[in-house]
């Protein structure tokens, strides 16, 4: 029996952790964080807050709920990170003009400078990945990961509060 993505050659032996896609994604994320930590620390940030800032840079203004959805992170966690970024002087809150009940986040001028630096670094990393595996392969990886993202979002939506067996 050949090795597949789900099991080793021996059907009774599960696929080792290092060969599982979820573990590969974890390792890549951890390695990216380690590479970028010196830049993050320069600005008093971490990987999560840096991604949050680049998201606000791209959106221009965004609500906490929209950020939570984009980052697939619980809203209380995003709120905590936003408070931290406000204390650092990188983000501000303002009521939306059309609906004053809705609060939008915006980068401050200093926050915009920092977010532009973070975005430039992220683009450098993408350039390294493209150089390593080629544009066509990188596009295939991105498309495959987007399919995985949609699948997991659908699973989360189907059973948001309980752990389910994914194959059921």
N, C-alpha and C positions, 0 to 999 in steps of 0.2 A: 504494500500500500504506500502511495506517495504522500509526502508532507503537503498539507493544505494550509489555508489560513486559519483553520479551526482546530486541527489536530495534527499530531506528529505521525510518523510512519506507523507507529503502534497505536491502533485505535483506542487502546485503554489509557494511553498517556496523553494528557492535555498538552496543548501547545505551550512551550515555555514562555514565561512573561516577556522576555526580550524580543520574542518574535510576534507579539500581538500588536495590532495597529494602535490600540488605545495607549499602550505603553510607549510606543514610538512617538506618538503625539505628545505625551507627557514629557519624554526626554527632550524632544526638540524645543518645547516650550521652556523647560528648565535651562537648557543650554543657551537659548536666546536671552533669557533673563540674566544669566551669568555674564554673557558678553556685554549686555547693555547696562548692567548695574553701575559701572563708573559714571556713565552719562546720567542715569537716573539720580544717582546720589548727588551729583553736581547741582541738581535742581530740587533736591529733597523729595524725590518721587520713587516709585517702584513700578513694576511692569503694569499692574492694573491701572494705577493713576495715569501712567503715560498713555495707555491705550484710550482711557477716558478722555484725556485732553486732545488727542488726535481726532477722536470721534467728534468732539465739540468743534474743533477746527474745521472739519469737513462739513458739518451741519450748519455752522454759523450760529444758530441758537437751537436749543433742544430741551425738552422736559426731562425730568428725572426718570419718569416711566419709559420714555423712548430710549434713553441711555441704557436702562436696565434690560430692556428687550434686546437692543443691539448687542450688548455685551453678554447676554444670557446669564445675568447675575441678579440675585435677589435685590429688590428695590432698597431694603434697609442697608445692604452692603454698599450699594451705589451712593445712597444718601450720606453714609459715613465718609466715603472717599471725597464726595463733593464738599463736605464741611472742611475736610483737611485742605483741599485745594483752595477754598475760600480763605482759610487762615493764612495760606501761603501767598495770597494775593493774585492767584492765577485765574479764578472764576468769580463771576458775580451773578446774582439772581435778580430778575426783574419780571414784573407782571406782564403778561402778553397784552398788547394794546387792544385787541379785539375781544379778549375774554380775561378780565383781571383776576379771575379765579385760577387761571393757569399760569404757573411760574416757569419761566424759561431761564436756562443757563447760558451765559456768554463768557467768552474769554476776555480777560482784561488785556490792556496793551502788553503788559509783561507776560501774561499767560499765552498770548498769541506768539510772542517771540520764542518762548519755551516750546510751545506746541509745534511751531515750524521746525525747530531743531530736532525734536523727537520724530517728526514726520520724515525729515530728510534722512535721519539714521535708519528708519524703517525701510525707506526706499533703497538705501545702500544695501541693507540685508537682502532685500528682494533681488537686487542686482547680483549679489554673490550667489544666491540660489540659482538664478537664471544662468549664470556663468558655469555653475557646477553641473547642472542637469539639462540645460538648454531650454529655450522658450517653449517649444512644443510640449516637452515633458512637464514643465512647470504648469502649463495650462491644463494638461490632463490631471495632474495632481490636484490643482485648485478645483476643477470641475468635480472630481471624485469626492473631495472633502465637502463641497457644497451639497452634494447628494446625501452624504452622511449627516450633515447638519440638518437638512430638511427631514430626514428620517427620524433623527433624535428629537427634533422639535415636535414632530407629529406624535411621537411616543409620549413626550412630556405633556402635551395638550390632552392626550387621551386619558392619562392617569397622573395628574399633577401632584398629588399628595401622598401617593403610596409607591412603594417599591414593587415593581412587577417583573416577572420573568419575561425577558425581551422576546423570546421565541414563541410565547404563548399568544 
